[in-house]
Amino acid sequence: RPSLIILRTHIGFGSPNKQDSQEAHGAALGEDEVRLTKEAYGWDPDAHFLVPDEVTERFAEVAERGRRAEEDWAQRLEDYRSAHPELAEPLSLVMESKLPTGWQEGRPRFDTSDDPIATRKASAKVIQWAAEKVPHLVSGSADLEPSTNTEIEDGGSVTRDDYSGRNVHYGVREHAMAAMVNALNLHGLRAFGSTFFNFVDYNKPSVRLAALMGLGVIHVYTHDSIGLGEDGPTHQPVEQLTALRATPNVNVVRPADANETALAWQFALEQDDGPCALVLSRQNLPILDPDAIPEHAISRGAYVLRREGRESGPEAILIGTGSEVSLCLEAAELLEGQGVATRVVSMPCFDRFIEADESYRDEVLPPSCRARVSVEAGATFGWERWVTEDGASVGMHGFGASGPGKALYEHFGFTAENIASEARRVGERLAGTGG
């Protein structure tokens, strides 16, 4: 049963004129009020940077108590290691925030012959693999596990009577969940939380603190676009990708298919200096050719998924993320059929591509090709960095609507035909200006 401890405090305690007021909150007391406060404490008002002897003595006692407790803990840990070496090894991994040697082996692979699968469901399969390889991986959800598909199977649940489970049921408490995920990771566990992507705004303060502290936490955000369908604009993310990408030291990964999702999980678990957000689809997506996806697909942020049909370079480049990458591939086929040499770039991690070497960025996006179109079912803000003022963005310019996901994609222009038309318009405009 939870206990609530209430400590009633006074802001500016001892200040005769400013205690319990907003004036003690956002500004210095001032020289005169400081003198009055010292007098209220019974201190010499003319003594500066004063630390009374009783305070110094009390802190020394606390420091000594802490030193003894640490020595006792270190001895008990050494005794435990001697008595239980087989259990001490995984404990050391937790205490040192490390992953087991060779844990990446056997990463799930999906083939083009497999049925289309939502990246949230592909993630569920990858989580089971990761949970087997990393025994201190702990899952959790803000009362949405059946939808986010993040349960560690046979992992049990954390309850008030049993903390040995590997699934934490946080309830509808995104902010608290993110804060607790931070705490679990600070103590060496690899904990992650999950919710719908639109609700990232509820846990953003704790995500920001994790970024500030350099914590390698993982957040799984599903139902990542208007593709979620009938729940409508209250649940459909639009600006969330942009806001999260703008947060320093956060890697936002939006995989295009099941294989990119498996790579994304490996990347996320290897990160130990900042949060990683895995942004996943509700709807099924075709599986891309696994041999076309390089090992560095996530770590370098972007890669050429489909090369243009001529050796002299592309006439148009389509840049997609997540569920829109397969649409870019369809649009490229249309453009190639019309004689436009088209390259398709998958950019699962905006942040990592920014950090990639300039030579690699130019290899993926040749500066000579100015006809570029980004395709993402979210706000277009920020894409001008890659498409430049010469290109265009197919994206969301307002909130979504309620309806079947496929119908919404067509309504908002996320079709191969519209993407191809946009690329042709850009090319024609550049040609008309001598570009």
N, C-alpha and C positions, 0 to 999 in steps of 0.2 A: 504494500500500500504506500503510495507516495506521501512524502512529508513536505509541507510548505513552511519554510523558515522566513519570517519577516523581520528585517532589521530596519527600524525607523531611524533615519539619519537627518542631519541638518547640513545643508550646503552653506559653506562659509562659517562653520561652527566657531563661535567665540567672537565674531565680528559684531560689535554693538549695533551698527547701523545697517549692515548688509546681510546678516545671517538670514537664511530662508527667503532670499530674494533673487531675482534674475540678475541683479547687479553682481552677485558673487559667482555667477556662472561664466559669463563671457568676457570679463575684463578684470584687470588687476585691481586689488583693493585700494591701492594708493598709499602714499607714505603715511599720511595722518591716520588712516584707518588701520594700517599695519601696526602702528604704535599702540593704538587703543586695543587691538586684538592681543598683542603681546602682554599688555597690562592685565587684560582679562584672564590670560593664562597664568599670570604671576611671574612672567619673565621680564628680564631687563629690556625695556623698550629701545635702548641704544645699542644692544648687541645684535650684530648681523650674522647671518648664516649660523645661527645658534643651534646646536644639537645638545640638549640637556644630557647630563651624565646618565640618568636613569634610562633614557632612550638607547644610548650607546650600549649600556649593560644588557638591556633586554634583547637587542639585536645580536649581541655576542652569544647570549644563551641560546637563541634560536639557531644560530649558525652551528654551534657545537652540537645541539640536538640533531640537526640535519646531518652533520658529519658522522655521528655515531650510527644514525639510521642507515646511511649509505654503506658504511663498513659492514653492518650487520646483514644488509641485503646482498652485498657482494659475496660474503662468506656463505650465505644460504644458497645463492645461485651456484657457487662452486661445488658445494656439497650435492646439490641436485644434479649437476652435470656428471659428477662421479657416480652417483647412484643410478641415474637414468640417462645414459648417453644417447639412446635412441630417441628419446623425447627432447633432449636438450638441443639437438641439431635444429629441428623446426622452430623451437623457441628462439634460438639465436637468429634465425632468418627474420622473425617478427621483430625482435629487439633491434636488429640492424637495418630493418626495412629493406630486405633483399629478397630476390626471387630464387627459387631452387635452380641449380645448375641444369641446363638442358631443358628447361621448362617449355621452350618454344617448339620442341619436337612434336610432330603429329598434328600440327595446326589443321583444322578442317579445310577441306577443299571441295568446291562445288563445281559441277560440270555443266556445260551448256545443254546437255541432254536432260538435266534435272528440270523439274517444273519451276516456273517463276515463284519467287518467294519474297515476302516483305523483309526488309533488312532488320526489322525488330524480331522477326521469327528466326532469321539466320543468326542473329545475335544470341538468341536463346540457345541454339545449338553450340555456338562458340563458347558461351558461358559455361556449359557443362564440361567442355574440354579444359577450359582455364581453371575451373574449380577443382578438377582432378589433379592438375599440374601444380596449382598454387593452393596449398591447404589452408592458408590464412586469408583467402579471398572471401569477403562477406558481402552478401547482397542486401538490398533493401528497396522499399518502394513506399510512396506516399498514397497507400491504399489503392494502387493501380496495377499491382503485379499481374493479374490476368490479362491486362491490356499491354503492359510494357514487356511482358514475357521475360522477366528477369529472375525468376526463382531458381535457386540452386537445388536441383532435384535430390531428394533424399538427404538434404542438408539440415532439415529440422528448422524450427522457428525459435527465435529468442523470446523467452517469456519471463515473467517476473520471478519464476521459480527455477528457471533453467537458462543459463547464458551460453550453453554449448552449441546452440543452433547457428546456422550460417545465413539465415534469412531474417531480416528485421522488418517488422510491420510498423511503420512510423505513423500510420493514420494520415488524415488529410492535413499534413503539416510540412509543406515543402521547405519552409525556412528552417524549422527545427531539424528536419532530416539532414539538410546540407550542413548545419552546424555540427550535428552528431557524427556525420561522415568525416568532417574535418578532425574531430576529436579521436575517432577510431584510427584514422591514418596517422595522427600525431603519435599514437602509441604503437605503431608498427604494423597494424593490420592493413590489408588492401581492401578497403571498404568502398562500395559505390552505392549511389542512390538512383532512383528512377522516377520519372513522372512524365506527363505530356509536355511537349516542348513549349506550348503556350504558357505553361506555368513556371517557366524558368524565372519569370519576373518575381515570383514569390520567394525563390531561394537565392536570388542574385546577391544579396548582401553577404551571405556566407561563401558563395562562390568567389566573390571579389576578395574576401579576406584570405581564402585559400590561395588565390593568385598572389596576393601581397606577401603571404608567408612562404610561398614556394612549396605548397603541399601537392603531392602527386595524386590527388583525388580524381575519381572518375564519376561522371554523371551521365546517365543514359536518358536521353530525351526522345520519346517516340511521338508518332502522329505529328510529323514535322512540317505539314503544309496544308493547303486547301485540299490535298488528296485524302484527308481524313473524312471528308464528306459531310453528312447531314448534321453533325453537331453545330455546324455553322461558324460564323466569324468570332463568336466568343471563345471558341476553342481552336481556331485556325491561326497558326503563327504567321506573321508577316514581317514585323520589324525585329524579331528576336535574334535571327542570325546576325544581322548587322550590329545589334547592341552587344552581343556576346563576343563577336570578333573584335569589337572596339576595346574590349577589356584587356589590359596588358597581361601578358603571361598566361593566357588561356588558349589552348589549342582546341579549335572547333573542327570536328571531323564529320563530314556528311558523306558517307559512302554510297557508291552508285549501285552496288549489288552485294551478293552474299560474300564473294571473295574479298572485295574491298572491306567489308565488315569484319571478316576474320583478321585481316591485316590491321584494321583500326583497333581491334581489341589488343593485339600484340603491341602495337605502338603505345596505346594508353597505359598498359601495365608496365611498360618499360620507362615511362615518364615518372620522374620522382622530384621534379622541381617546379611543378605547376599543374593546375587542373587540366583535364581533358574532357571535353563534352562530345559524346557520341550522339549524333542527331539522325534518327532512324525513321523509316517510312512505315505507315500503316498498310499501304497498298502493296500488292505483289509487284515485283520487278523482274525482268528477264535477267538471267545469269550471263554475265559477260565472259568472253574467252579467258579462262584463268591464265593462259600462257601470254596474254597481251598485257597482264597487270604485273608490273615489276615489283620487286621486294621493297623498293623505295617509294612506292606509290603514295604512302601516307607521310613518311618522314621527310620527303622533299616537296610535298604539298600538291604536286600536279605532275601529269605525264601525258605523253601522246598515246592515246588509245587507238586512234585510227589515223593512219597516214594518208595524205592526199595521193591521188592517182597519177602523179607525174613527178619526175625527179627534180625538176627545177624549183620546187617549193610550192606552198599552198597559195591559192588565190583568196581563200576565205578560211577563217578559223572559228569553229563553234566551241565555246567553253561552257561546260556544264558541271553541276554538282548533283549528287544524290539521284533522285528519281528522274531528273531531267536529262541525264547522260544518255540513256537509251533513246530518248527522243532526238537528241543531237545526232546519234548514229543513223536514225531513220532519215532525218533531214539531210545528212551528208550524202546518203544514197540518192536522194532526189536531186541534190545539187550536182553531184557527179554525173547523173544522167542528163543533166542540162549543160554539161561541159564546164562546170566550175570545180576546179581542183580544191577539195575541202578536207581540212584536218579537223579531227575531234580531240579536244583536250579534256580529260577528266581532272577536276581540281577539288579533291576531297578535303583538303586542308589549306584554306586561304593563308592562314598564319605561317605555316611552314614554307609555303611558296615564297612569301615575302622574305623569309630568312635564307632562302636558297641562294647559291652563288649566282651572280648576274649572268655568267656564261651559261649556266643551266637554264635560267629563265628565258634567255634569248634562244636557246636551243628548242625549248618547248613552244615559245611564242616568238617566232622570228620577227624582229623589228621591221623587216621589209614587207611584211603582210599587215596592212592597216585595216583590212576588212575583217573585223572581229565582232562576234555577237556572243554575249553571255546569256545563259539560259538557267534561271533558278526561280523556283516558286516561292519567292520572298521579295523583300524590298530590294530595289536595284542600287540603293545608295552604297557606294564603295567600289562598285564594279568598274567605274571609270578608270580606276588604276590599271586595269588589264585591257579594257577595250579602247581606252583613250577617247578623246573627243571625236575621233573619226568613226568609231564603232557604234554599236547599239546594244541595248539590254532588253531581253524578253523577261519580264518579271512582274511583280505585283505593285500596282500604283495606288492601292487603297485596300480596304479590308475585303475579306472573302464573302462567301454567301452560303446558304444552306442548300444542299443538293447532293446528288451522287458525285463521288470524286471524279469519275471520268467526264461527266457533264461539266463540272467546274473547270477542269483542265481545258476543255474545248472552249468554254465561255471566256476564259481569261487568256486565251491565245497560246496555250502550251500544247501545240500540235506540231508535228513534223512539217506540215505544209506552211504554217505561219512562220516557223523558225527559218525555213528555207526562203520564204518570201522576204523576211527581214534581212537575211544575208544578201539576197540579190539587190535589195534597195540600197544597202550600204555600199555594195560594189558599184552599182550604177551611179550613186552620188559621187563616190570617189573618182570614178572614171570621168564624170562630167566636170570635175574640178582639177583634172590632171593628176589625180592621185593614183 
